[in-house]
Every structure is written in structure tokens, then in C-alpha cells.
Amino acid sequence: MNKKELFEKNLVLTTEFSRYVLEHPEVANRIPKDAIIVILPEYDQKLVVENLKMARLRREKNQPMILVRVKRLAPARKSRLVKPTVELVSA
């Protein structure tokens, strides 16, 4: 897995985790402020290995580590915007 693939997969996962936390604020209350959060998608073992490797390298001494295990991702939804208009105001 190259760096671009790693970045793109983790971008999706962190975005989805952020949405989940916004919908479930009780989860945020369980995460220490200085924790390192590691998302482990069980459907992608290569990404699990890479994310754990990166976390171990970046984790500070005595820093709490939160593991977020993800079984799968639900199918992507379409945008909820209805007929948006995009205008260029100035160049």
C-alpha cells in the first residue's frame, strides 16, 4: 500500500469516526484529551498493520492509546444538498 492509498483510506475513516462521535457524544467523553486514536478497519488487515505501526512510532511515553475497531463501512450516501448553485464571484 503506497502513501497515497494509506492517506485516502485513513481520511475516509477519520471523517466517518468524526461523524460518529458527533452523533454519539458519550463516546467523546470516554476519550482522554491527549490520547492517540488508532482506527483499525477489520475488513482491511494491511491498513490495520500500517495504522498500528504508525501509532507506535508517534505515540509519546505514557500517552493513552484508543483503538477504534471497525467491522465495516456502510455504503456511501449521496449528498443531502438539493439543487445547489455554485457561483464564481471573483477570479
N, C-alpha and C positions, 0 to 999 in steps of 0.2 A: 504494500500500500504506500503510495507516494504521499508527500506532504500535503498536496492539494486535496486529495481524496480524504485524508485524515481531517484536514480543516473543515471541509464541506460536511462530512458526516457529523463531526462534533458541533458544527454550527447549528445543524438541524436539531440535534439532541439538546443542546443548551437552550435553544429557543423554546422547544417543547417543554423542557423542565421549568423554565421561567414561567410559561403559561400555566403549567400545573400548580406551581407554588402560588401564583396569583389567585387561582381558583380554590386553593386549599391552604389558606394562611396558617393553619395549625402545623403544617409541615415546616414552614419557615421558622416557626417558634422553636423547633427541635434542632435547628442547625446553629452551632456556635458561630459567633461573628467572624472569628479568624480561621474557620475551617476551610480545608481544601475539599472541593466536591468533585468526585470522580463518577462519571456516568458510564455504566457497564451494560451495553446492549447484549443481552444473552443470545440474540439472533446473529451476532457478528463477533465471533471469538477473536479474530485478528484485531478488531478495534478494542476489545476488552484488554488484550495483552498490551497494545500500544498505550491505551489510556492509563493502565496501572503503571507501566514503565515511566511515562511522563510524570505521573503524580509522585512516584517515589523519588524521582530526580528533583522535583520542585518543592517538595514538602520540607518545611522548616522543622527543626528539632522541637518535639513536643506539640506540634501543630495537630489539632484534631483533623481526622480524615473521615468524610462522609461518603459512603458508597451508595450509589443510586442504581439499583439493578432494574433493568427494563426488559420485560418479556418480549414486547413487540411495539411497533408503532401502528396506530390506526391509519386507515387511508387518509391521504391529504384531502382537505376540504377546499372548495373554491372560495374566492373572496366573497365577503358579505356586502361589498360595495355594490350599489345599484346605479348603473349608468353614470359613472364618474366622468367629469370633463377635466382634461389635463390641458392647461394653457401655458404657453411660454410668455412671460411678462417682459423680460428683457434679456438680451444676449450679452 
